[in-house]
Amino acid sequence: RFRTPEAAPLEYATTQNNLGAAYARLAEVRDREANLERAIA
């Protein structure tokens, strides 16, 4: 099941926040610049 901003805005926002946090944490251990760019996106 896909979460879209139109169908489930809160769940979509939560998923995007979690992805950003995961990339930010990953940047702490490898490929810092690329993972921080992913976190921002």
C-alpha positions as protocol buffer text, in pm:
chain_id: "A"
residue {
  index: 1
  type: ARG
  ca { x: 0 y: 0 z: 0 }
}
residue {
  index: 2
  type: PHE
  ca { x: 134 y: 340 z: -97 }
}
residue {
  index: 3
  type: ARG
  ca { x: 94 y: 647 z: 115 }
}
residue {
  index: 4
  type: THR
  ca { x: 25 y: 962 z: -79 }
}
residue {
  index: 5
  type: PRO
  ca { x: -11 y: 1317 z: 52 }
}
residue {
  index: 6
  type: GLU
  ca { x: -366 y: 1328 z: -83 }
}
residue {
  index: 7
  type: ALA
  ca { x: -489 y: 994 z: 53 }
}
residue {
  index: 8
  type: ALA
  ca { x: -310 y: 986 z: 389 }
}
residue {
  index: 9
  type: PRO
  ca { x: -137 y: 1317 z: 463 }
}
residue {
  index: 10
  type: LEU
  ca { x: -39 y: 1242 z: 823 }
}
residue {
  index: 11
  type: GLU
  ca { x: 98 y: 897 z: 745 }
}
residue {
  index: 12
  type: TYR
  ca { x: 281 y: 1033 z: 440 }
}
residue {
  index: 13
  type: ALA
  ca { x: 441 y: 1308 z: 648 }
}
residue {
  index: 14
  type: THR
  ca { x: 541 y: 1058 z: 915 }
}
residue {
  index: 15
  type: THR
  ca { x: 701 y: 831 z: 656 }
}
residue {
  index: 16
  type: GLN
  ca { x: 894 y: 1122 z: 501 }
}
residue {
  index: 17
  type: ASN
  ca { x: 1013 y: 1232 z: 844 }
}
residue {
  index: 18
  type: ASN
  ca { x: 1130 y: 880 z: 928 }
}
residue {
  index: 19
  type: LEU
  ca { x: 1318 y: 852 z: 598 }
}
residue {
  index: 20
  type: GLY
  ca { x: 1491 y: 1184 z: 661 }
}
residue {
  index: 21
  type: ALA
  ca { x: 1592 y: 1076 z: 1010 }
}
residue {
  index: 22
  type: ALA
  ca { x: 1724 y: 744 z: 881 }
}
residue {
  index: 23
  type: TYR
  ca { x: 1939 y: 911 z: 615 }
}
residue {
  index: 24
  type: ALA
  ca { x: 2067 y: 1162 z: 869 }
}
residue {
  index: 25
  type: ARG
  ca { x: 2170 y: 879 z: 1103 }
}
residue {
  index: 26
  type: LEU
  ca { x: 2328 y: 688 z: 815 }
}
residue {
  index: 27
  type: ALA
  ca { x: 2532 y: 999 z: 731 }
}
residue {
  index: 28
  type: GLU
  ca { x: 2696 y: 966 z: 1072 }
}
residue {
  index: 29
  type: VAL
  ca { x: 2868 y: 644 z: 965 }
}
residue {
  index: 30
  type: ARG
  ca { x: 2915 y: 658 z: 587 }
}
residue {
  index: 31
  type: ASP
  ca { x: 2886 y: 867 z: 272 }
}
residue {
  index: 32
  type: ARG
  ca { x: 2810 y: 1179 z: 475 }
}
residue {
  index: 33
  type: GLU
  ca { x: 2739 y: 1425 z: 194 }
}
residue {
  index: 34
  type: ALA
  ca { x: 2517 y: 1199 z: -16 }
}
residue {
  index: 35
  type: ASN
  ca { x: 2312 y: 1081 z: 280 }
}
residue {
  index: 36
  type: LEU
  ca { x: 2264 y: 1432 z: 415 }
}
residue {
  index: 37
  type: GLU
  ca { x: 2140 y: 1540 z: 73 }
}
residue {
  index: 38
  type: ARG
  ca { x: 1894 y: 1248 z: 79 }
}
residue {
  index: 39
  type: ALA
  ca { x: 1782 y: 1345 z: 428 }
}
residue {
  index: 40
  type: ILE
  ca { x: 1708 y: 1700 z: 314 }
}
residue {
  index: 41
  type: ALA
  ca { x: 1524 y: 1583 z: 3 }
}
